[in-house]
Amino acid sequence: MGHVLTSLIHALWFAFAMFWAILWPLILGFTLSGIIQAVVSKQQMARLLGDDRPATLAKACGLGAASSSCSYAAVAIARSLVRKGANFTAAMAFELASTNMVLELTIIMIVFLGWQFAAAEFVGAPLMVVLLAILFRRLLTRRMSDEARAQANRGIAGKMEGHAAMHMEVTDGSVWQRIWSEKGRTAISHYFVMDWVSVWKDIALGLLIAGALAAWVPTDWWPRVFLTAHPVWARVWGPAIGPIIAVLSFVCSVGNIPLAAVLWNGGISFGGVIAFIFADLIVLPVLDIYRKYYGTRMAWFILGTFYVSMVGAALVVELVFHGLGLIPQHRGATVSELRITWNYSTVLDIVFLVLAALLLWRFMRTGGPAMLRMMSMPPKRAAGDPHGH
């Protein structure tokens, strides 16, 4: 009994130490994301994403990178775009970019894994979109697309539809004027809190799973799973198994980065880490939402094409970064060395906690709780201006 309790405390301590390490990057990332969402209008997205040309897909990636990192919100916004007439491929490109190219993900990847992984994510994500577009052009029939759009127009509830329907963007004046205006500061505070509420469960689950794996799984077990004794096969096996682990772990959004660090320390290939991070849009709860949004047939199609695109992009990243000598040789991701001490990270945590408190204070004073209740409402009820009162 004592050993079990000690192991449990060890795992929980790992989880808390990881949370302390990523606290300031999370606050910084969500603040920057809130600023971008407050000044970038969603009104013209559907019009901008009307086809699957390369220029349109590039716009979809840019718009996705400027949105929330929450996987459920990304899926809901993509469905909203489809219902408004956006091209299905472009909507899926937006969805992929919104969970793989956002600022908070980049910052946390650098903290936990290193800049090489963040660079690989930004190389691999556009490549994944290109591969997905090719697969959709080859395999997605007009009939399948029409059936999916018809199912989307039924408006069956999934998760975070209210998030997708809200419009709090400030469009008057220069970017600087929008940010510092009364409405701009309110919108930033609302997006900040809304994003935290959207992803805190995924972050908590990711930290708890990563803490348990780091504390409980024997270090000699991982190399056998990831074939580290066979380097050539490991480079292929890592991208293939990475998304499967992600699907089964249920962890999405930025919550999968701590677990990715544990997998990297355990011996999964560089490309395997990237494929694992890519796969937050095909975890089991999200697949069930695809079924509701677009029908069972399209849900399976999305799973298959997304998986092939993720594996293919991760394999290319593995080969390119290996050829350039950019793959880290030391497998000592921060998760294995975490300590809570009085250092720069603790100072930054305190500074950014003050910023978070100020944003939360404004959120509470400007109708934030009412807005928060709208997040899970059906789109028609949530689409109203939450600041109108």
matplotlib code that plots the C-alpha trace (Angstrom):
import matplotlib.pyplot as plt

x = [0.0, 2.8, 4.6, 1.4, 0.8, 4.5, 4.1, 0.9, 2.5, 5.4, 3.2, 1.1, 4.3, 5.6, 2.2, 2.3, 6.0, 5.2, 2.2, 4.5, 7.0, 4.4, 2.3, 3.8, 4.0, 0.4, -0.7, 1.5, 0.2, -3.4, -2.9, -1.4, -4.1, -6.8, -5.2, -5.2, -8.7, -9.9, -8.6, -9.1, -12.7, -14.4, -17.1, -15.2, -13.7, -16.3, -15.9, -12.1, -12.2, -14.5, -12.3, -9.2, -6.7, -3.2, -3.7, -6.9, -5.4, -2.6, -5.2, -6.9, -3.7, -3.1, -6.6, -6.3, -3.0, -4.7, -7.5, -7.9, -5.8, -8.8, -9.4, -13.1, -13.5, -11.5, -13.8, -16.9, -15.6, -14.7, -18.3, -19.6, -17.5, -18.8, -22.4, -21.7, -20.4, -16.7, -14.9, -14.7, -11.0, -10.3, -12.3, -10.2, -7.0, -8.2, -8.9, -5.4, -3.7, -5.7, -4.3, -0.8, 0.4, -0.9, 1.4, 0.8, 1.7, 4.9, 6.0, 5.3, 7.0, 10.1, 10.0, 9.4, 11.1, 13.3, 13.2, 13.9, 10.5, 8.7, 10.5, 9.5, 5.9, 5.8, 7.4, 5.2, 1.8, 1.7, 3.0, 0.2, -2.3, -0.8, -1.0, -4.6, -5.6, -4.1, -6.0, -9.2, -8.9, -8.2, -10.7, -13.4, -16.3, -19.0, -21.6, -19.6, -19.1, -22.7, -23.8, -21.4, -22.6, -26.2, -25.4, -23.6, -26.6, -28.7, -26.9, -26.5, -24.8, -21.2, -19.1, -18.2, -20.7, -21.3, -17.6, -17.7, -20.8, -19.5, -18.3, -16.4, -13.9, -13.0, -12.6, -12.6, -9.3, -5.7, -4.6, -3.0, -6.2, -8.3, -6.2, -6.3, -9.9, -12.5, -14.1, -10.7, -9.5, -12.8, -12.7, -9.1, -10.1, -13.1, -11.1, -8.3, -10.7, -12.7, -9.6, -8.6, -12.0, -11.9, -8.6, -8.1, -9.4, -7.1, -4.2, -5.0, -5.5, -2.3, -0.3, -1.7, -1.1, 2.4, 3.1, 1.9, 4.0, 7.1, 6.8, 5.5, 6.6, 10.0, 12.6, 13.6, 10.0, 9.7, 12.7, 11.1, 7.9, 9.6, 12.1, 15.1, 17.4, 16.6, 17.2, 16.0, 12.8, 12.3, 12.1, 9.2, 7.5, 7.5, 5.3, 3.0, 2.4, 2.5, -1.1, -2.4, -1.1, -2.7, -6.1, -6.1, -4.8, -7.8, -5.4, -5.7, -4.9, -1.8, -2.3, -0.5, 2.9, 3.9, 3.0, 5.0, 8.0, 7.6, 7.4, 10.5, 12.5, 11.2, 12.7, 10.1, 11.6, 11.6, 9.0, 7.0, 6.7, 5.5, 2.9, 1.7, 1.2, -0.5, -3.1, -5.1, -7.8, -8.5, -8.7, -11.8, -14.0, -13.3, -14.0, -17.4, -18.1, -17.1, -19.8, -22.4, -21.3, -20.7, -22.0, -20.3, -19.0, -17.2, -15.9, -14.1, -12.9, -11.5, -9.8, -8.1, -7.0, -5.9, -3.8, -2.1, -1.4, 0.0, 2.2, 3.4, 4.3, 6.0, 8.1, 9.2, 10.1, 12.1, 14.1, 14.7, 15.7, 17.9, 19.6, 20.2, 21.5, 18.8, 17.4, 18.5, 20.9, 20.1, 16.8, 16.5, 13.2, 12.4, 9.9, 12.6, 14.4, 11.6, 12.1, 10.3, 13.0, 13.4, 14.6, 13.6, 10.6, 9.2, 9.6, 7.9, 5.1, 4.4, 4.5, 2.2, -0.2, -0.6, -1.5, -3.9, -5.6, -6.0, -7.6, -9.9, -10.9, -11.9, -13.7, -15.8, -16.6, -17.7, -20.3, -17.8, -19.8, -22.8, -20.6, -19.1, -22.5, -23.0, -20.0, -21.9, -25.1, -26.5, -25.1, -28.3, -28.6, -24.9, -24.4, -25.6, -23.2, -22.4, -21.4, -24.7, -26.0]
y = [0.0, 2.4, 1.7, 2.4, 5.7, 6.7, 5.9, 7.9, 10.9, 10.6, 10.7, 13.6, 15.5, 14.9, 16.3, 19.4, 20.1, 19.9, 22.2, 24.7, 24.5, 25.3, 27.8, 31.0, 29.8, 28.9, 32.3, 34.0, 31.9, 32.3, 36.0, 36.4, 34.1, 36.2, 39.4, 37.8, 36.5, 39.9, 41.7, 39.0, 38.8, 35.5, 37.1, 36.7, 33.3, 31.3, 33.7, 33.4, 29.6, 29.0, 26.5, 24.2, 26.1, 26.4, 30.1, 29.4, 26.6, 29.0, 31.4, 28.6, 27.8, 31.5, 31.9, 28.6, 29.7, 32.9, 31.0, 29.0, 25.9, 23.9, 20.9, 20.8, 24.5, 24.0, 21.2, 23.3, 26.3, 24.1, 22.8, 26.3, 27.3, 24.3, 25.3, 28.8, 27.5, 27.1, 24.4, 21.2, 20.7, 24.3, 23.9, 20.8, 22.7, 25.5, 22.8, 21.3, 24.6, 25.8, 23.0, 22.6, 26.1, 28.2, 30.3, 28.5, 25.1, 26.5, 28.1, 24.9, 22.7, 24.8, 24.7, 20.9, 19.5, 22.2, 24.5, 21.7, 20.2, 23.5, 24.0, 20.5, 21.2, 24.3, 22.4, 19.4, 21.0, 22.8, 19.6, 17.6, 20.0, 19.6, 15.8, 16.0, 18.2, 15.7, 12.8, 14.8, 15.6, 12.0, 10.3, 12.7, 12.3, 15.0, 12.7, 12.2, 15.9, 16.7, 14.1, 15.5, 19.1, 18.0, 16.3, 19.4, 21.5, 19.4, 21.2, 18.1, 19.2, 18.1, 20.3, 24.0, 25.1, 28.2, 29.0, 28.7, 31.0, 33.9, 37.1, 39.4, 40.7, 44.4, 45.7, 49.5, 51.4, 50.2, 46.9, 48.8, 50.9, 47.7, 46.1, 49.0, 50.0, 49.2, 46.6, 45.2, 44.7, 43.1, 40.7, 39.7, 38.9, 36.9, 34.9, 34.3, 32.8, 31.0, 29.3, 28.2, 26.8, 25.0, 23.2, 22.8, 19.3, 18.2, 19.9, 18.2, 14.8, 15.2, 16.1, 13.3, 10.7, 12.0, 12.1, 8.5, 7.2, 9.1, 7.8, 4.2, 2.8, 1.1, 2.9, -0.3, -0.9, 2.0, 1.1, -2.3, -0.6, 2.0, -0.5, 1.8, -1.2, -1.0, 2.7, 2.4, 0.6, 3.0, 6.0, 4.3, 2.8, 6.0, 8.0, 5.0, 4.3, 7.9, 8.8, 5.4, 6.3, 9.7, 8.2, 5.9, 8.5, 10.8, 13.8, 16.7, 20.4, 21.6, 18.8, 16.3, 18.0, 16.7, 13.2, 13.7, 14.6, 11.3, 9.4, 11.2, 10.3, 6.7, 6.3, 7.2, 8.6, 12.4, 11.9, 9.8, 12.7, 15.0, 12.5, 12.0, 15.8, 16.1, 13.4, 15.4, 15.8, 12.1, 11.1, 9.0, 11.9, 14.0, 11.1, 10.8, 14.5, 14.0, 11.2, 13.6, 16.5, 14.8, 11.2, 7.9, 7.4, 10.8, 10.2, 7.1, 9.0, 11.8, 9.3, 7.5, 10.5, 12.4, 9.4, 8.9, 12.7, 12.7, 9.7, 10.9, 14.4, 13.1, 10.7, 13.5, 15.7, 12.8, 12.3, 16.1, 16.9, 13.8, 14.8, 18.3, 17.1, 18.9, 15.9, 16.2, 13.5, 13.8, 12.4, 14.5, 16.4, 18.7, 16.4, 14.1, 16.9, 19.0, 20.7, 23.6, 26.1, 29.8, 30.4, 32.3, 30.0, 30.7, 34.4, 34.3, 32.2, 34.9, 37.7, 36.0, 35.0, 38.7, 39.2, 36.3, 37.8, 41.2, 39.5, 37.4, 40.5, 42.3, 39.1, 39.0, 42.7, 42.7, 39.9, 37.1, 34.4, 35.0, 34.6, 31.4, 29.8, 30.4, 28.3, 25.1, 26.4, 25.6, 28.1, 30.1, 30.9, 31.6, 33.7, 36.9, 39.5, 38.4, 42.0, 43.5, 43.9]
z = [0.0, 0.9, -2.4, -4.4, -2.5, -3.1, -6.8, -7.0, -5.3, -7.6, -10.7, -9.4, -8.6, -12.2, -13.5, -11.3, -12.2, -15.9, -15.4, -13.6, -16.4, -19.1, -17.1, -18.4, -22.0, -21.8, -20.5, -23.1, -25.9, -25.0, -24.6, -28.0, -29.5, -27.8, -29.4, -32.8, -32.6, -31.4, -34.5, -37.2, -38.4, -39.0, -41.1, -44.4, -43.8, -45.8, -48.7, -48.6, -48.5, -51.4, -53.3, -52.9, -54.9, -53.3, -52.6, -50.8, -48.8, -47.8, -46.6, -44.7, -42.9, -42.0, -40.6, -38.7, -37.2, -36.0, -34.2, -31.0, -30.4, -29.0, -31.1, -30.4, -31.3, -34.5, -35.6, -34.7, -36.6, -39.6, -39.7, -39.4, -42.4, -44.4, -43.6, -44.9, -48.2, -47.7, -49.7, -47.6, -48.3, -47.3, -44.1, -43.2, -43.9, -41.6, -38.9, -39.2, -39.0, -36.0, -33.9, -35.3, -36.2, -33.3, -31.1, -27.7, -29.2, -30.6, -27.3, -25.3, -27.8, -27.5, -23.7, -23.5, -26.6, -28.2, -31.2, -33.7, -32.9, -33.3, -36.6, -37.7, -36.8, -39.0, -41.9, -41.5, -41.0, -44.4, -46.0, -44.3, -45.7, -49.2, -48.9, -47.6, -50.5, -53.0, -51.3, -51.3, -55.0, -55.8, -53.5, -52.4, -54.7, -55.3, -53.9, -50.6, -50.3, -50.9, -48.4, -45.8, -46.4, -46.1, -42.8, -41.6, -42.4, -40.1, -37.2, -35.0, -31.8, -31.2, -28.9, -28.7, -31.4, -29.4, -29.6, -33.4, -33.7, -31.6, -33.2, -30.9, -33.4, -33.5, -37.1, -36.8, -36.8, -37.0, -35.4, -32.4, -31.9, -32.0, -29.4, -26.9, -27.5, -24.8, -27.0, -28.0, -24.5, -23.5, -26.5, -25.7, -22.1, -23.3, -25.8, -23.2, -20.7, -23.3, -24.7, -21.2, -20.5, -23.9, -23.3, -19.5, -19.4, -22.3, -20.6, -17.2, -18.9, -20.9, -17.8, -15.7, -18.4, -19.0, -15.3, -14.8, -17.8, -16.7, -13.1, -13.6, -17.0, -16.8, -19.0, -20.8, -22.0, -24.4, -26.7, -27.4, -28.4, -30.7, -32.2, -31.2, -31.7, -35.5, -36.5, -40.1, -39.1, -36.2, -38.5, -40.4, -37.4, -35.3, -37.7, -38.1, -34.5, -33.2, -34.4, -33.1, -29.6, -29.9, -30.9, -27.9, -25.4, -25.9, -25.4, -27.8, -28.1, -26.3, -23.7, -25.9, -25.7, -22.3, -23.4, -26.6, -24.4, -22.5, -25.8, -27.1, -23.9, -24.3, -27.8, -30.4, -33.6, -34.3, -37.0, -34.6, -32.2, -35.0, -36.2, -32.6, -32.2, -35.6, -34.6, -32.0, -34.6, -34.9, -31.2, -30.5, -29.1, -32.1, -34.5, -32.9, -33.5, -37.2, -37.3, -36.0, -38.2, -41.5, -41.3, -40.6, -44.1, -44.1, -40.5, -41.7, -44.8, -42.6, -40.3, -43.2, -45.2, -42.1, -40.9, -44.3, -44.5, -40.9, -41.5, -44.9, -43.6, -40.5, -42.6, -44.9, -41.8, -40.4, -43.6, -44.2, -40.6, -40.4, -43.7, -42.3, -39.0, -37.1, -35.1, -31.4, -30.3, -26.6, -25.5, -22.3, -22.8, -20.0, -18.5, -17.1, -15.3, -13.9, -10.6, -9.0, -7.9, -7.8, -11.3, -14.4, -15.0, -11.6, -12.0, -15.4, -13.9, -11.3, -13.8, -16.2, -13.4, -12.7, -16.4, -16.2, -13.1, -14.9, -17.9, -15.7, -13.7, -17.0, -18.2, -15.0, -15.2, -18.8, -19.0, -19.3, -17.3, -19.6, -22.7, -21.2, -20.9, -24.6, -25.6, -25.5, -26.7, -30.2, -32.8, -33.3, -29.6, -29.2, -32.3, -30.6, -29.4, -25.8, -25.0, -26.2, -22.7]

ax = plt.figure().add_subplot(projection="3d")
ax.plot(x, y, z, "-o")
ax.set_aspect("equal")
plt.show()
